[in-house]
Amino acid sequence: MEKLVITGGTTLTGEVSIMGAKNSAIAILPATLLCKGICTLNNVPNIIDVNLSCQILEQLGSKITWVGPNSLTIDNTNIYNTHAPLDLTSKFRASYYLIGAMLSRCKEIEVGLPGGCNLGARPIDQHIKAFEALGATANCSQGKINVSTNKLIGSNIYMDVVSVGATINALLASVFAEGTTTIDNAAKEPHIVDVANFLNALGADIRGAGTDLIKVNGVQELRNSVTYSIVPDQIEAGTFMLAAIASKGDILIKNCIPEHLDPLTSKILEIGGNVEICADTIHVWCKNRVNKTVVKTLPYPGFPTDLQPQIGVVLSMANGTSIINESIWDSRFQYTAELNKMGANITAQGKSAIFEGVEKLYGAPVFATDLRAGAALVIAGIVAEGTTEIFNLKHIDRGYENIEKKFASLGAKIERVVEK
Ligand code: EPZ
């Protein structure tokens, strides 16, 4: 078993470059199934969820070659298997994208019910609603889903909840659907736009991605090759922004798209931190203890739920009492119990938590309860007095490439240790 051991009390300074977006990559990888030739993807994060996606695609017939540290080619000329490996697909959430992609490619697919971080109930009713609207039939039983169709026909899909996954799945399934599909109340996250840009680069006709009404005019075929670069990961960038604030540090974050981080930038300025934007870099620094605030997570362009635990660390040490209202997930405050072990004073109840700001955190053994909780604990360990050990690293490695190397390059005393 591995753990991260952090000797805290560090002020982070320096430069860090942002990887390609995890949540784009794990959607674009299955999206390549719509191409009957070779796709070259650049800026691909080398993380567990990407490697799992590649393993699953290979079992369907894809030939994948890493041609650089963050570049790969996928040859999907010969897709022969419509049964995705249940053990792998049930390990992470994004395996649901195989459904939309394989419906388009082969008109049928069987996958395990998606796994992923335990953030409370994670239904996929809106995905199923979209597939059925397009003319597919779905059966869920014994931990797996079978979806098939004779023909996909364009339709008007209204999402009852704003869902990133269901919006992307509806896009994937509608590219070849006969006629026009509209997706109303669509999610607007940067990775929705990225998936649409990738599909359009292949010859799809998708308009309006990034707004709440997306229109897809069905096409009969796509190009046989494309080279595409995945957008920078806004959540990794936000994690470093908040690490700069929590550690009263000074970090230049390179290779990011600053406007994707507008809600976080505004919050940082509001609590007394400093942010300076120049082209694709964000300079973040803070000298003093930050002020209390209220945060409410919302779909993009609201404050991202995937940065909620990281800002939770900042607010646990703010001057005064802060409140976070989590409106996306039922169970995203598990990290607060771990932060309380480090001296924080947080009371979480349901989807709200009250943060009584303390002056200092103290090192302790803690457990990453999910991906972003893990990132938050890394920040907490770096600023705490004394030594923090973080266990359960499998969550962190699912979504952050070289997290300890990146923080170490900013001055953190952090190492990965194999526990005997
Ligand atoms: C994506 O999850 C991300 N995961 C999550 O990132 C992120 O927290 C979430 O979007 C919100 O931004 C991936 O991209 C793989 P949703 P997803 O469908 O698509 C409800 C991270 O840390 N809902 O937008 O599964 C749902 O319960 C992770 O990187 C339905 O009710 O999220 C939730 O309350 C964790 N029915 C809300 O919608 C459905 O059919 C938003 O979920 C689908 C969703």
Residues whose N, C-alpha, C, O or C-beta is under 5 A from the ligand:
A	BS01	EPZ	N23 R93 A94 C117 A121 R122 P123 I124 D125 Q126 H127 V161 V162 S163 V164 G165 A166 T305 D306 I328 W329 L371 R372
